[in-house]
């Protein structure tokens, strides 16, 4: 006998209930925000996080390629442009490279990925594979970590400026530029998931997809923490 779908409010509550598993609660992030990382630790974090940032457009392109709905494709296209930039030297990826330079990394050593540790590469690649191989709505649901990101970014800017004197506000443009953007994206993503995940099976798979994404992010920080020890 088919299981009744969750009500919209119950479905949203299940998704939001995963906030405690977002990587903002990871011990490494607590150390970062408390000013407990040395310059080497910051470089390891920035270089490895770079690998995640640089594949986000590929993840989003995979979602678009699997989606048969033109209205969703048009809406999602902006995410690729945001990270890649409308032209060379612009966009979120470029802003992350600026932060890498601020913490003491050369651009070339970030781009050639020499500092990316196996655990980070494995987790990030698994996320891209998920987006390429799962139904588009399931891959969209995995990105609902956006719902949890805005407040963390605001706190990160304040804490990094307070504790790492060699980092200037303009070096944190990735975060300052993204705070308002991610809030809007999170709302849009949630709306898409609620509208298109209408059976209980779809809802359960959407919740599992967001749980998987939390695992990806947590695994990344586990690997970064070990590398920085």
Kinemage of the C-alpha trace (Angstrom):
@kinemage 1
@onewidth
@group {chain A} dominant
@subgroup {mainchain}
@vectorlist {calphas} color= white
{ca unk a 1} P 0.000 0.000 0.000
{ca unk a 2} L 1.495 3.389 -0.993
{ca unk a 3} L 2.705 5.586 1.846
{ca unk a 4} L 1.017 8.960 2.052
{ca unk a 5} L 3.309 11.896 1.200
{ca unk a 6} L 4.332 14.269 3.940
{ca unk a 7} L 2.509 17.556 4.160
{ca unk a 8} L 4.476 20.500 2.798
{ca unk a 9} L 5.228 21.781 6.293
{ca unk a 10} L 6.313 18.355 7.544
{ca unk a 11} L 8.519 17.833 4.490
{ca unk a 12} L 10.224 21.185 4.983
{ca unk a 13} L 10.673 20.451 8.676
{ca unk a 14} L 12.419 17.160 7.844
{ca unk a 15} L 14.786 18.970 5.482
{ca unk a 16} L 15.526 21.805 7.898
{ca unk a 17} L 16.011 19.249 10.649
{ca unk a 18} L 19.317 18.262 9.058
{ca unk a 19} L 20.862 21.644 9.879
{ca unk a 20} L 22.760 20.169 12.826
{ca unk a 21} L 24.696 17.971 10.418
{ca unk a 22} L 25.854 20.891 8.276
{ca unk a 23} L 29.599 21.462 8.371
{ca unk a 24} L 29.216 24.637 10.397
{ca unk a 25} L 29.176 22.417 13.484
{ca unk a 26} L 32.383 20.560 12.573
{ca unk a 27} L 35.275 20.920 15.093
{ca unk a 28} L 37.569 22.233 12.352
{ca unk a 29} L 35.202 25.093 11.618
{ca unk a 30} L 34.984 25.853 15.328
{ca unk a 31} L 38.787 26.152 15.376
{ca unk a 32} L 38.779 28.312 12.251
{ca unk a 33} L 36.246 30.699 13.759
{ca unk a 34} L 38.049 30.810 17.105
{ca unk a 35} L 41.296 31.919 15.465
{ca unk a 36} L 43.081 28.700 16.388
{ca unk a 37} L 44.472 27.879 12.944
{ca unk a 38} L 48.022 28.813 12.039
{ca unk a 39} L 48.945 30.049 8.574
{ca unk a 40} L 49.664 26.511 7.375
{ca unk a 41} L 46.237 25.340 8.523
{ca unk a 42} L 44.529 28.198 6.711
{ca unk a 43} L 46.429 27.404 3.523
{ca unk a 44} L 45.449 23.726 3.686
{ca unk a 45} L 41.824 24.686 4.229
{ca unk a 46} L 41.753 27.238 1.405
{ca unk a 47} L 43.538 25.001 -1.131
{ca unk a 48} L 41.300 22.030 -0.432
{ca unk a 49} L 38.102 24.038 -0.315
{ca unk a 50} L 39.165 25.373 -3.710
{ca unk a 51} L 38.632 21.917 -5.197
{ca unk a 52} L 35.027 21.996 -4.049
{ca unk a 53} L 34.475 25.532 -5.347
{ca unk a 54} L 35.913 24.861 -8.781
{ca unk a 55} L 33.663 21.875 -9.528
{ca unk a 56} L 30.382 23.507 -8.495
{ca unk a 57} L 29.713 24.740 -12.056
{ca unk a 58} L 30.233 21.179 -13.313
{ca unk a 59} L 27.761 19.921 -10.719
{ca unk a 60} L 25.224 22.534 -11.762
{ca unk a 61} L 25.771 21.799 -15.451
{ca unk a 62} L 25.056 18.131 -14.719
{ca unk a 63} L 21.747 19.085 -13.120
{ca unk a 64} L 20.813 21.166 -16.159
{ca unk a 65} L 21.774 18.373 -18.559
{ca unk a 66} L 19.483 15.924 -16.745
{ca unk a 67} L 16.523 18.297 -16.419
{ca unk a 68} L 13.820 18.235 -19.126
{ca unk a 69} L 12.114 21.405 -17.872
{ca unk a 70} L 13.266 24.615 -19.609
{ca unk a 71} L 12.020 26.841 -16.782
{ca unk a 72} L 14.258 25.000 -14.291
{ca unk a 73} L 17.215 25.026 -16.689
{ca unk a 74} L 16.891 28.781 -17.156
{ca unk a 75} L 16.657 29.329 -13.418
{ca unk a 76} L 19.634 27.092 -12.672
{ca unk a 77} L 21.912 28.559 -15.345
{ca unk a 78} L 22.593 31.628 -13.203
{ca unk a 79} L 24.472 29.442 -10.720
{ca unk a 80} L 27.030 28.442 -13.315
{ca unk a 81} L 27.568 32.046 -14.377
{ca unk a 82} L 27.828 33.129 -10.731
{ca unk a 83} L 30.736 30.789 -10.007
{ca unk a 84} L 32.487 30.875 -13.388
{ca unk a 85} L 31.834 34.574 -13.923
{ca unk a 86} L 30.387 36.306 -16.953
{ca unk a 87} L 33.954 36.837 -18.154
{ca unk a 88} L 37.513 35.864 -17.322
{ca unk a 89} L 38.694 37.088 -13.921
{ca unk a 90} L 35.201 37.414 -12.460
{ca unk a 91} L 32.874 35.190 -10.447
{ca unk a 92} L 32.921 33.198 -7.245
{ca unk a 93} L 35.827 30.994 -8.266
{ca unk a 94} L 38.001 34.039 -8.868
{ca unk a 95} L 36.998 35.465 -5.488
{ca unk a 96} L 38.037 32.218 -3.818
{ca unk a 97} L 41.433 32.404 -5.542
{ca unk a 98} L 41.859 35.869 -4.052
{ca unk a 99} L 41.353 34.421 -0.582
{ca unk a 100} L 43.916 31.712 -1.366
{ca unk a 101} L 46.434 34.406 -2.253
{ca unk a 102} L 45.651 36.275 0.972
{ca unk a 103} L 46.500 33.230 3.105
{ca unk a 104} L 49.866 32.799 1.369
{ca unk a 105} L 49.241 30.488 -1.566
{ca unk a 106} L 50.477 31.083 -5.090
{ca unk a 107} L 47.770 30.969 -7.706
{ca unk a 108} L 49.544 28.236 -9.672
{ca unk a 109} L 49.816 25.882 -6.706
{ca unk a 110} L 46.085 26.212 -6.113
{ca unk a 111} L 45.169 25.671 -9.754
{ca unk a 112} L 47.323 22.569 -10.134
{ca unk a 113} L 45.654 21.034 -7.055
{ca unk a 114} L 48.914 19.840 -5.514
{ca unk a 115} L 47.581 20.396 -2.002
{ca unk a 116} L 44.249 18.596 -2.480
{ca unk a 117} L 44.202 15.577 -0.164
{ca unk a 118} L 42.662 12.245 -1.243
{ca unk a 119} L 39.738 12.422 1.173
{ca unk a 120} L 38.632 15.794 -0.169
{ca unk a 121} L 39.022 14.716 -3.775
{ca unk a 122} L 37.030 11.541 -3.150
{ca unk a 123} L 34.183 13.362 -1.378
{ca unk a 124} L 33.910 16.135 -3.955
{ca unk a 125} L 34.083 13.753 -6.903
{ca unk a 126} L 31.337 11.660 -5.291
{ca unk a 127} L 29.151 14.762 -5.122
{ca unk a 128} L 29.633 15.540 -8.818
{ca unk a 129} L 28.932 11.904 -9.706
{ca unk a 130} L 25.744 12.094 -7.649
{ca unk a 131} L 24.582 15.104 -9.640
{ca unk a 132} L 25.421 13.391 -12.925
{ca unk a 133} L 23.720 10.088 -12.183
{ca unk a 134} L 20.658 10.916 -10.063
{ca unk a 135} L 17.377 12.434 -11.253
{ca unk a 136} L 17.670 16.200 -11.541
{ca unk a 137} L 15.285 16.908 -8.627
{ca unk a 138} L 17.285 14.641 -6.351
{ca unk a 139} L 20.506 16.444 -7.244
{ca unk a 140} L 18.783 19.778 -6.650
{ca unk a 141} L 17.694 18.585 -3.198
{ca unk a 142} L 21.292 17.776 -2.297
{ca unk a 143} L 22.069 21.477 -2.656
{ca unk a 144} L 19.667 22.491 0.085
{ca unk a 145} L 22.651 23.010 2.367
{ca unk a 146} L 22.238 26.564 1.008
{ca unk a 147} L 19.498 26.956 3.611
{ca unk a 148} L 22.089 26.684 6.367
{ca unk a 149} L 24.910 28.725 4.827
{ca unk a 150} L 24.058 32.421 5.100
{ca unk a 151} L 24.413 32.830 8.854
{ca unk a 152} L 27.650 30.834 8.867
{ca unk a 153} L 29.156 33.080 6.191
{ca unk a 154} L 28.274 36.213 8.136
{ca unk a 155} L 29.955 34.826 11.229
{ca unk a 156} L 32.977 33.681 9.238
{ca unk a 157} L 33.662 37.154 7.888
{ca unk a 158} L 33.513 38.700 11.360
{ca unk a 159} L 35.601 35.978 12.996
{ca unk a 160} L 38.300 35.862 10.333
{ca unk a 161} L 38.716 39.639 10.406
{ca unk a 162} L 38.941 39.503 14.199
{ca unk a 163} L 41.472 36.676 14.437
{ca unk a 164} L 43.612 36.703 11.279
{ca unk a 165} L 45.107 40.171 10.982
{ca unk a 166} L 46.776 39.565 7.617
{ca unk a 167} L 43.407 38.953 5.944
{ca unk a 168} L 41.566 42.094 4.778
{ca unk a 169} L 37.821 42.451 4.242
{ca unk a 170} L 38.311 42.636 0.475
{ca unk a 171} L 40.076 39.253 0.621
{ca unk a 172} L 36.842 37.776 1.965
{ca unk a 173} L 34.802 38.934 -1.033
{ca unk a 174} L 33.738 35.357 -1.741
{ca unk a 175} L 31.776 35.320 1.513
{ca unk a 176} L 30.594 38.938 1.605
{ca unk a 177} L 29.336 38.697 -1.979
{ca unk a 178} L 27.661 35.359 -1.379
{ca unk a 179} L 25.752 36.041 1.868
{ca unk a 180} L 22.711 37.605 0.205
{ca unk a 181} L 23.002 35.435 -2.897
{ca unk a 182} L 22.916 32.146 -1.006
{ca unk a 183} L 19.810 33.189 0.931
{ca unk a 184} L 17.919 33.682 -2.314
{ca unk a 185} L 19.250 30.486 -3.817
{ca unk a 186} L 18.242 28.501 -0.747
{ca unk a 187} L 14.680 29.792 -0.981
{ca unk a 188} L 14.516 29.041 -4.713
{ca unk a 189} L 15.946 25.550 -4.251
{ca unk a 190} L 13.509 24.717 -1.478
{ca unk a 191} L 10.620 25.903 -3.633
{ca unk a 192} L 11.742 23.658 -6.513
{ca unk a 193} L 12.124 20.625 -4.271
{ca unk a 194} L 8.741 21.102 -2.606
{ca unk a 195} L 6.982 21.573 -5.959
{ca unk a 196} L 8.570 18.589 -7.690
{ca unk a 197} L 8.977 16.042 -4.894
{ca unk a 198} L 5.328 15.178 -4.432
{ca unk a 199} L 5.328 11.443 -3.654
{ca unk a 200} L 6.583 10.021 -0.378
{ca unk a 201} L 9.342 8.187 -2.249
{ca unk a 202} L 10.518 11.411 -3.848
{ca unk a 203} L 10.369 13.222 -0.523
{ca unk a 204} L 12.369 10.504 1.221
{ca unk a 205} L 14.952 10.542 -1.556
{ca unk a 206} L 15.207 14.333 -1.328
{ca unk a 207} L 15.832 14.109 2.420
{ca unk a 208} L 18.436 11.394 1.825
{ca unk a 209} L 20.098 13.543 -0.853
{ca unk a 210} L 20.491 16.438 1.560
{ca unk a 211} L 21.838 14.030 4.178
{ca unk a 212} L 24.365 12.767 1.615
{ca unk a 213} L 25.496 16.320 0.873
{ca unk a 214} L 26.018 16.960 4.591
{ca unk a 215} L 28.162 13.807 4.681
{ca unk a 216} L 30.195 15.073 1.721
{ca unk a 217} L 30.945 18.381 3.428
{ca unk a 218} L 31.690 16.744 6.781
{ca unk a 219} L 34.051 14.243 5.124
{ca unk a 220} L 35.877 17.101 3.451
{ca unk a 221} L 36.572 18.752 6.798
{ca unk a 222} L 37.585 15.449 8.373
{ca unk a 223} L 40.240 15.104 5.670
{ca unk a 224} L 41.328 18.738 5.934
{ca unk a 225} L 41.587 18.474 9.722
{ca unk a 226} L 43.871 15.434 9.444
{ca unk a 227} L 46.043 17.176 6.846
{ca unk a 228} L 46.381 20.278 9.036
{ca unk a 229} L 47.214 18.384 12.231
